[in-house]
Amino acid sequence: MTTLPQSDRAIELLLSTPTPGVIEAVAHLPGDFMILGVGGKMGTTTAVMLRRALDAAGRKEASVTGVSRFSRAEARTDLEALGVRTLSCDLADAAQVAALPRTPNVLFLAGQKFGTASAPELTWIQNTVVPALVAEHFRASRLVVFSTGCVYPFVPTNGPGANEREPVAFLGEYASSCVGRERVFTHFSKLHGTPQLMFRLNYAVELRYGVLVDLALKVLRGETVDVTMGWLNCIWQGDACARAIQCLAHTASPPRLLNVTGPEKLSIRALAEEFGRQLQRTPIISGQEAPTAWIADASESLQLFGPPLMTVPRMLELVTAYVKADGRLLGKPTHFETRSGQF
């Protein structure tokens, strides 16, 4: 069994272990790499995985640059220590974006979700104005744009989930602004012929954050688990970041759309019961499963990249052990049970 990591550095090293597919991909992607929004939940993992994959592929000369406002100075120090160059930039400032070096391979991870209900105008700035500035500046680059499964409507839970041909919906300010982000990037892709891919991710999970952590904590603390949403998808953050890097080789103009999550449709009730078994707690369940949920069909990405390396049982085991050990959390509940679209 893998020794359970405790420090943030150890967790990031676990998450950022490059897969064979990532090493193969970066070996054939010419030029340097940039991660916009590197200070977010997945930014460090993506940047460090890129650096490690390039080193493993014998491309030590290729640079990896992480861009963020770096409100936490230690985040910048940690990235530099792991071989990632850093640049401080407010992506909502046109002059600062214009000063960024134009880099052939760009992953866009910037955006806002939490706090949307209280400040929707800021969410729209971050999710639509920033993309316009970035898409224009990096018009000659290859772009993977992080998006979300929340752009889809709720779909029947007795089916496979929404696939990439499902028309988008506008369920609340956040989802609507995410549709806006995709539309803005698509406009500039068509205008300039910029190859892009919309990375529609459903619930990345790691030890300090994610739907599984939220569920485990509710069970451990004796809090009520609302099962109205019924079902969900999730994927280990390391696997999600590996797929994002590999997606740089699958960009197109107009942009390619790709659902990224695990192959399983997971019952919230069953997950709570399994955490109860592992934590020796009886979960407190409320509600009744609705006939629809935010679930995605990731068949296309599974065909491209194969199954995730991290299995659901192993994720449950790791998360259980981590919360039992009172490991440090990011303190950002996912609100996976929310059906109003308000975050």
C-alpha positions in Angstrom: 0.0 0.0 0.0 1.2 3.5 -0.8 2.3 5.4 2.3 -0.3 8.1 2.9 1.1 11.5 2.2 0.5 14.2 4.9 2.3 17.3 3.8 1.1 19.5 0.9 4.4 18.9 -0.9 4.0 15.1 -0.6 0.4 15.3 -1.8 1.4 17.4 -4.8 4.2 14.9 -5.7 1.7 12.1 -5.5 -0.8 13.9 -7.7 1.7 15.2 -10.2 3.3 11.8 -11.0 3.3 11.8 -14.9 1.6 9.0 -16.6 3.3 7.2 -19.6 0.7 8.9 -21.8 1.7 12.4 -20.6 5.4 11.7 -21.1 4.7 10.4 -24.7 2.5 13.5 -25.4 5.1 16.1 -24.3 7.9 14.4 -26.2 6.0 15.3 -29.4 4.6 18.7 -28.5 7.1 21.3 -29.7 7.8 24.5 -27.7 7.4 25.7 -24.2 4.3 25.5 -21.9 2.3 27.9 -19.8 -0.4 27.4 -17.2 -2.8 30.3 -16.7 -4.4 30.2 -13.3 -1.6 28.1 -11.8 -2.6 29.2 -8.3 -5.9 27.4 -8.4 -6.8 23.9 -7.0 -5.4 22.0 -10.1 -2.8 24.5 -11.3 0.2 23.3 -9.2 -0.5 19.6 -10.1 -0.7 20.4 -13.8 2.5 22.6 -13.8 4.6 20.1 -11.8 3.4 17.1 -13.8 4.4 19.0 -17.0 7.8 19.7 -15.6 8.4 16.1 -14.5 7.0 14.7 -17.8 9.3 17.0 -19.9 12.3 15.9 -17.8 11.4 12.2 -18.2 11.0 12.8 -21.9 14.5 14.3 -22.2 13.2 17.8 -22.9 14.8 19.6 -20.0 15.3 22.7 -22.2 11.5 23.2 -22.5 10.2 25.7 -20.0 7.0 25.4 -17.9 5.7 28.8 -16.7 2.9 29.2 -14.1 0.9 32.5 -14.2 -1.2 33.7 -11.3 -1.8 36.8 -9.1 -0.1 34.7 -6.4 -2.0 36.0 -3.4 -0.2 33.3 -1.4 3.6 34.0 -1.7 4.4 30.4 -0.6 2.6 29.0 -3.6 5.0 30.8 -5.9 8.0 29.6 -3.8 6.8 26.0 -3.9 6.4 26.1 -7.7 9.8 27.6 -8.2 11.4 24.9 -6.0 9.8 22.2 -8.2 11.2 23.7 -11.4 8.3 25.8 -12.6 8.9 29.3 -13.6 6.4 31.8 -12.3 5.0 35.1 -13.5 2.7 37.3 -11.5 -0.2 38.6 -13.6 -3.8 39.8 -13.1 -5.5 38.2 -16.1 -8.3 40.7 -15.9 -5.8 43.5 -16.7 -5.3 43.9 -20.5 -1.9 45.5 -20.2 -0.6 42.7 -17.9 -1.9 40.0 -20.3 -0.3 41.8 -23.2 3.1 41.6 -21.5 3.0 37.8 -21.1 5.3 35.8 -23.4 3.4 34.2 -26.2 3.9 30.5 -25.6 3.1 27.6 -28.0 1.3 25.4 -25.5 -1.2 27.0 -23.1 -3.5 25.5 -20.5 -6.2 27.9 -19.2 -7.3 27.0 -15.7 -8.4 30.4 -14.5 -12.0 31.1 -13.6 -14.4 31.7 -10.7 -17.1 29.5 -9.2 -17.4 29.9 -5.5 -18.8 33.3 -4.4 -20.9 33.6 -7.6 -24.2 33.9 -5.7 -22.9 37.0 -3.7 -20.8 38.6 -6.5 -22.1 37.4 -9.9 -20.6 40.4 -11.7 -17.1 39.3 -10.7 -17.7 35.8 -11.9 -18.7 37.1 -15.3 -15.6 39.2 -15.5 -13.4 36.2 -14.7 -15.2 33.8 -16.9 -15.9 35.9 -20.0 -13.7 39.1 -20.1 -10.5 37.3 -19.0 -11.0 34.6 -21.8 -11.4 37.4 -24.4 -8.1 38.9 -23.4 -6.3 35.5 -23.2 -7.8 34.2 -26.5 -6.7 37.3 -28.4 -3.2 37.4 -26.9 -2.5 33.6 -27.4 -4.2 33.4 -30.8 -1.2 31.6 -32.3 -1.0 29.1 -29.5 -2.5 25.7 -28.8 -5.1 26.1 -26.0 -6.7 23.6 -23.6 -9.5 25.5 -21.8 -10.8 24.1 -18.5 -14.6 24.1 -18.5 -17.2 22.1 -16.5 -19.9 19.5 -16.8 -22.2 22.2 -15.3 -22.7 23.6 -18.9 -25.0 20.7 -19.5 -28.6 20.3 -18.3 -29.6 17.8 -15.7 -30.0 14.5 -17.6 -31.8 11.2 -16.7 -29.9 9.2 -14.1 -30.9 5.9 -15.8 -28.9 6.9 -18.9 -25.2 7.2 -19.6 -25.1 10.9 -18.9 -24.7 14.0 -21.2 -22.3 13.5 -24.1 -20.5 16.2 -26.1 -23.5 16.5 -28.5 -25.9 17.5 -25.7 -27.0 21.1 -26.1 -25.7 23.4 -23.2 -28.0 24.8 -20.5 -28.0 27.9 -18.4 -28.6 26.6 -14.8 -27.7 29.6 -12.7 -25.1 32.4 -13.0 -22.0 30.1 -12.7 -23.1 27.6 -15.4 -24.2 30.5 -17.7 -20.9 32.3 -17.3 -19.1 29.0 -18.1 -21.1 28.7 -21.3 -20.0 32.3 -21.9 -16.4 31.4 -21.4 -16.7 28.6 -24.0 -18.5 30.9 -26.5 -15.8 33.6 -26.1 -12.9 31.2 -26.7 -14.8 29.7 -29.7 -15.3 33.1 -31.3 -11.5 33.7 -31.2 -10.7 30.2 -32.3 -12.8 30.7 -35.4 -11.5 34.3 -35.9 -7.8 33.4 -35.8 -7.9 29.6 -36.5 -6.6 29.0 -33.0 -6.6 25.2 -32.1 -8.5 24.7 -28.9 -10.1 22.1 -26.7 -12.9 22.6 -24.2 -12.0 20.4 -21.2 -15.4 19.7 -19.6 -14.4 18.3 -16.3 -16.7 16.7 -13.7 -15.4 16.6 -10.2 -11.7 16.2 -9.8 -10.9 14.5 -6.4 -7.8 14.6 -4.2 -7.1 14.1 -0.5 -7.7 17.8 0.6 -10.7 18.6 -1.7 -13.5 17.1 -3.7 -16.9 15.4 -3.6 -15.5 12.3 -1.9 -13.8 14.4 0.8 -17.1 16.3 1.3 -19.0 13.0 1.7 -16.5 11.4 4.0 -16.5 14.4 6.3 -20.2 14.5 6.5 -20.3 10.8 7.5 -17.4 11.2 9.9 -19.0 14.3 11.6 -22.5 12.8 11.7 -23.8 15.5 9.3 -26.8 14.8 7.0 -26.0 13.6 3.5 -28.6 14.9 1.1 -29.0 12.3 -1.7 -31.5 14.3 -3.9 -28.8 14.8 -6.6 -28.6 11.0 -6.6 -25.6 10.4 -8.7 -22.2 11.9 -9.6 -19.0 11.3 -11.6 -15.5 12.0 -10.3 -11.9 11.4 -11.3 -8.6 11.5 -9.4 -7.0 14.9 -9.9 -3.7 13.4 -11.1 -5.6 11.5 -13.9 -7.6 14.7 -14.8 -4.4 16.8 -15.1 -2.7 14.0 -17.1 -5.6 14.1 -19.6 -5.5 17.9 -19.8 -1.9 17.8 -20.8 -2.5 15.1 -23.4 -5.4 17.2 -24.7 -2.8 19.7 -26.1 -2.3 17.1 -28.9 -6.1 17.0 -29.7 -7.0 20.7 -30.1 -8.9 21.9 -33.2 -10.5 24.9 -34.7 -13.5 25.2 -34.1 -12.7 23.9 -30.7 -13.1 20.3 -29.8 -15.4 19.5 -26.9 -14.4 16.7 -24.5 -16.0 15.4 -21.3 -13.4 14.3 -18.8 -14.4 12.2 -15.7 -14.3 8.6 -14.5 -16.1 5.8 -16.3 -18.5 5.1 -13.4 -21.8 6.7 -12.5 -21.6 6.7 -8.7 -24.6 6.6 -6.3 -24.3 9.3 -3.6 -26.2 7.0 -1.2 -23.9 4.1 -1.9 -20.8 6.2 -1.4 -22.1 7.5 1.9 -22.8 3.9 3.0 -19.3 2.8 2.0 -17.7 5.7 3.9 -19.8 4.7 6.8 -18.5 1.2 6.7 -14.8 2.3 6.4 -15.2 5.0 9.1 -17.4 2.9 11.3 -20.1 5.5 11.3 -23.8 5.2 10.4 -24.5 7.8 7.7 -27.4 10.1 8.2 -29.3 10.2 4.9 -32.0 12.7 3.8 -34.0 13.2 0.7 -34.9 10.9 -2.2 -32.9 10.5 -5.4 -34.2 12.8 -8.2 -34.7 11.3 -11.7 -32.1 13.7 -13.1 -28.6 14.8 -12.2 -25.4 16.5 -13.5 -23.7 13.4 -14.9 -21.5 13.1 -18.0 -20.7 10.4 -20.5 -16.9 10.4 -20.8 -16.7 7.6 -23.5 -14.8 9.8 -25.9 -12.0 10.7 -23.5 -11.9 7.1 -22.3 -11.4 6.0 -25.8 -8.6 8.5 -26.3 -6.7 8.0 -23.1 -8.0 4.7 -21.6 -9.3 4.3 -18.0 -8.0 6.5 -15.2 -5.1 4.9 -13.3 -6.7 5.6 -10.0 -9.7 3.4 -9.2 -12.7 4.5 -7.2 -12.1 1.9 -4.4 -8.6 3.2 -4.1 -9.8 6.8 -3.9 -12.3 5.9 -1.2 -9.5 4.1 0.8 -7.1 7.1 0.5 -9.7 9.7 1.4 -11.0 7.7 4.3 -7.5 7.3 5.7 -6.7 11.0 5.2 -9.8 12.3 6.9 -9.4 9.8 9.8 -5.9 11.2 10.2 -7.3 14.7 10.4 -5.2 15.8 7.4 -5.2 19.4 6.3 -8.0 20.4 4.0 -8.4 23.2 1.5 -11.7 24.3 3.1 -13.6 24.6 -0.1 -16.8 22.5 -0.1 -17.9 21.5 -3.6 -21.6 21.9 -3.0 -22.1 18.9 -5.2 -25.6 18.4 -3.9 -26.7 21.9 -5.1 -29.5 21.7 -7.8 -30.2 25.4 -8.1 -26.9 26.2 -9.9 -26.0 28.8 -7.2 -22.5 28.6 -5.7 
